């Protein structure tokens, strides 16, 4: 069994969180524009190209988040924070699933959206990211303390 490297583990967590934050910053303008367009004009007002761009960026985010889940699952946390690490991984996996739920609410081929699913996914993501951040902060506090 491989021994845990606390510094390596902390660096891994930081990379996961930073990549998530960067992706969020990349996706957010597209998300906000998409939401505004849906509210004011509906999905039909989007060109095929614009809708494809939105779906593509959402898919890129979901792919990154799924990759981060796998990274977290393979991580070797110090034994004293194993429970917290499992909480973080679980919260992050739920976040990734809710992001995917949002993506699947958009039917690009038929230019339709399941508004209820989209809205539920949006609300869940806020709650999920809150849980991820809290778990991450607790882990970092325990490792510093």
C-alpha positions as a Markdown table, in Angstrom:
| # | Residue | x | y | z |
|---|---|---|---|---|
| 1 | Unk | 0.0 | 0.0 | 0.0 |
| 2 | Unk | 1.3 | 3.4 | -1.0 |
| 3 | Unk | 1.9 | 5.9 | 1.8 |
| 4 | Unk | 0.1 | 9.2 | 1.7 |
| 5 | Unk | 2.0 | 12.3 | 0.8 |
| 6 | Unk | 0.2 | 15.2 | 2.6 |
| 7 | Unk | 1.8 | 17.9 | 0.5 |
| 8 | Unk | 1.1 | 16.0 | -2.7 |
| 9 | Unk | -2.5 | 15.5 | -1.6 |
| 10 | Unk | -2.9 | 19.2 | -0.8 |
| 11 | Unk | -1.5 | 20.1 | -4.2 |
| 12 | Unk | -3.8 | 17.7 | -5.9 |
| 13 | Unk | -6.8 | 19.2 | -4.1 |
| 14 | Unk | -5.7 | 22.7 | -5.1 |
| 15 | Unk | -5.4 | 21.6 | -8.7 |
| 16 | Unk | -8.9 | 20.1 | -8.7 |
| 17 | Unk | -10.4 | 23.2 | -7.1 |
| 18 | Unk | -8.5 | 25.6 | -9.4 |
| 19 | Unk | -9.4 | 23.8 | -12.5 |
| 20 | Unk | -13.1 | 23.8 | -11.4 |
| 21 | Unk | -12.9 | 27.5 | -10.7 |
| 22 | Unk | -11.3 | 28.3 | -14.0 |
| 23 | Unk | -13.9 | 26.2 | -15.9 |
| 24 | Unk | -16.7 | 28.0 | -13.9 |
| 25 | Unk | -15.3 | 31.3 | -15.0 |
| 26 | Unk | -15.1 | 30.1 | -18.6 |
| 27 | Unk | -18.7 | 28.7 | -18.6 |
| 28 | Unk | -20.4 | 31.4 | -16.6 |
| 29 | Unk | -20.7 | 34.1 | -19.4 |
| 30 | Unk | -22.2 | 31.5 | -21.8 |
| 31 | Unk | -24.5 | 30.3 | -19.0 |
| 32 | Unk | -25.7 | 33.8 | -18.1 |
| 33 | Unk | -26.3 | 34.7 | -21.8 |
| 34 | Unk | -28.1 | 31.4 | -22.4 |
| 35 | Unk | -30.3 | 31.9 | -19.3 |
| 36 | Unk | -31.2 | 35.5 | -20.4 |
| 37 | Unk | -32.0 | 34.4 | -23.9 |
| 38 | Unk | -34.2 | 31.6 | -22.6 |
| 39 | Unk | -36.1 | 34.0 | -20.3 |
| 40 | Unk | -36.5 | 36.8 | -22.8 |
| 41 | Unk | -36.8 | 35.1 | -26.2 |
| 42 | Unk | -36.8 | 31.3 | -25.8 |
| 43 | Unk | -34.4 | 28.7 | -27.2 |
| 44 | Unk | -35.8 | 29.1 | -30.7 |
| 45 | Unk | -34.2 | 32.5 | -30.9 |
| 46 | Unk | -30.7 | 31.0 | -30.7 |
| 47 | Unk | -28.9 | 30.2 | -34.0 |
| 48 | Unk | -27.8 | 26.6 | -34.4 |
| 49 | Unk | -24.2 | 27.8 | -34.2 |
| 50 | Unk | -24.8 | 29.6 | -30.9 |
| 51 | Unk | -26.7 | 26.7 | -29.3 |
| 52 | Unk | -23.9 | 24.3 | -30.4 |
| 53 | Unk | -21.3 | 26.6 | -28.8 |
| 54 | Unk | -23.3 | 26.6 | -25.5 |
| 55 | Unk | -23.7 | 22.8 | -25.5 |
| 56 | Unk | -20.0 | 22.4 | -26.4 |
| 57 | Unk | -18.8 | 24.5 | -23.5 |
| 58 | Unk | -21.2 | 22.8 | -21.1 |
| 59 | Unk | -20.0 | 19.4 | -22.3 |
| 60 | Unk | -16.3 | 20.6 | -21.8 |
| 61 | Unk | -17.2 | 21.5 | -18.2 |
| 62 | Unk | -18.9 | 18.2 | -17.5 |
| 63 | Unk | -16.0 | 16.3 | -18.9 |
| 64 | Unk | -13.6 | 18.2 | -16.7 |
| 65 | Unk | -15.7 | 17.7 | -13.6 |
| 66 | Unk | -16.0 | 13.9 | -14.3 |
| 67 | Unk | -12.2 | 13.8 | -14.7 |
| 68 | Unk | -11.8 | 15.6 | -11.4 |
| 69 | Unk | -14.1 | 13.1 | -9.7 |
| 70 | Unk | -11.8 | 10.3 | -10.9 |
| 71 | Unk | -8.8 | 12.2 | -9.7 |
| 72 | Unk | -10.4 | 12.6 | -6.2 |
| 73 | Unk | -11.4 | 8.9 | -6.1 |
| 74 | Unk | -7.7 | 7.9 | -6.8 |
| 75 | Unk | -6.2 | 10.4 | -4.4 |
| 76 | Unk | -4.4 | 9.1 | -1.3 |
| 77 | Unk | -5.4 | 11.4 | 1.6 |
| 78 | Unk | -3.7 | 11.3 | 5.0 |
| 79 | Unk | -5.6 | 8.8 | 7.1 |
| 80 | Unk | -6.8 | 11.4 | 9.6 |
| 81 | Unk | -8.8 | 13.1 | 6.9 |
| 82 | Unk | -10.1 | 10.1 | 5.1 |
| 83 | Unk | -13.7 | 10.8 | 6.1 |
| 84 | Unk | -13.5 | 14.4 | 5.0 |
| 85 | Unk | -12.0 | 13.3 | 1.7 |
| 86 | Unk | -14.9 | 10.9 | 1.1 |
| 87 | Unk | -17.3 | 13.8 | 1.8 |
| 88 | Unk | -15.5 | 16.0 | -0.6 |
| 89 | Unk | -15.4 | 13.4 | -3.3 |
| 90 | Unk | -19.1 | 12.6 | -2.8 |
| 91 | Unk | -20.1 | 16.3 | -2.9 |
| 92 | Unk | -18.0 | 16.9 | -6.0 |
| 93 | Unk | -19.4 | 13.8 | -7.8 |
| 94 | Unk | -23.0 | 15.1 | -7.0 |
| 95 | Unk | -21.9 | 18.5 | -8.5 |
| 96 | Unk | -20.6 | 16.8 | -11.7 |
| 97 | Unk | -23.9 | 14.8 | -12.0 |
| 98 | Unk | -26.0 | 17.9 | -11.6 |
| 99 | Unk | -23.9 | 19.7 | -14.2 |
| 100 | Unk | -24.5 | 16.8 | -16.5 |
| 101 | Unk | -28.2 | 16.9 | -15.7 |
| 102 | Unk | -28.2 | 20.5 | -16.9 |
| 103 | Unk | -26.4 | 19.5 | -20.1 |
| 104 | Unk | -28.9 | 16.8 | -20.8 |
| 105 | Unk | -31.8 | 19.2 | -20.3 |
| 106 | Unk | -30.8 | 20.8 | -23.6 |
| 107 | Unk | -31.9 | 18.9 | -26.7 |
| 108 | Unk | -29.6 | 20.5 | -29.3 |
| 109 | Unk | -30.9 | 18.4 | -32.3 |
| 110 | Unk | -34.5 | 19.4 | -31.7 |
| 111 | Unk | -33.8 | 22.9 | -30.3 |
| 112 | Unk | -35.7 | 22.2 | -27.1 |
| 113 | Unk | -35.0 | 22.5 | -23.4 |
| 114 | Unk | -36.5 | 20.8 | -20.4 |
| 115 | Unk | -36.9 | 24.0 | -18.4 |
| 116 | Unk | -37.8 | 22.2 | -15.2 |
| 117 | Unk | -34.8 | 19.9 | -15.3 |
| 118 | Unk | -32.5 | 22.9 | -16.2 |
| 119 | Unk | -33.8 | 24.9 | -13.3 |
| 120 | Unk | -33.5 | 22.0 | -10.8 |
| 121 | Unk | -30.0 | 21.4 | -12.0 |
| 122 | Unk | -29.0 | 25.0 | -11.6 |
| 123 | Unk | -30.4 | 25.2 | -8.0 |
| 124 | Unk | -28.7 | 21.8 | -7.1 |
| 125 | Unk | -25.3 | 23.0 | -8.5 |
| 126 | Unk | -25.3 | 26.0 | -6.2 |
| 127 | Unk | -26.0 | 23.7 | -3.2 |
| 128 | Unk | -23.4 | 21.2 | -4.4 |
| 129 | Unk | -20.6 | 23.7 | -4.9 |
| 130 | Unk | -21.3 | 25.0 | -1.4 |
| 131 | Unk | -20.8 | 21.5 | 0.0 |
| 132 | Unk | -17.6 | 21.0 | -2.1 |
| 133 | Unk | -16.2 | 24.3 | -0.8 |
| 134 | Unk | -17.0 | 23.5 | 2.8 |
| 135 | Unk | -15.5 | 20.0 | 2.6 |
| 136 | Unk | -12.4 | 21.5 | 0.9 |
| 137 | Unk | -12.0 | 24.2 | 3.5 |
| 138 | Unk | -12.4 | 21.7 | 6.4 |
| 139 | Unk | -9.7 | 19.4 | 4.9 |
| 140 | Unk | -7.3 | 22.3 | 4.4 |
| 141 | Unk | -7.9 | 23.5 | 8.0 |
| 142 | Unk | -7.3 | 20.0 | 9.3 |
| 143 | Unk | -4.1 | 19.7 | 7.3 |
| 144 | Unk | -2.8 | 23.1 | 8.5 |
| 145 | Unk | -3.9 | 22.5 | 12.1 |
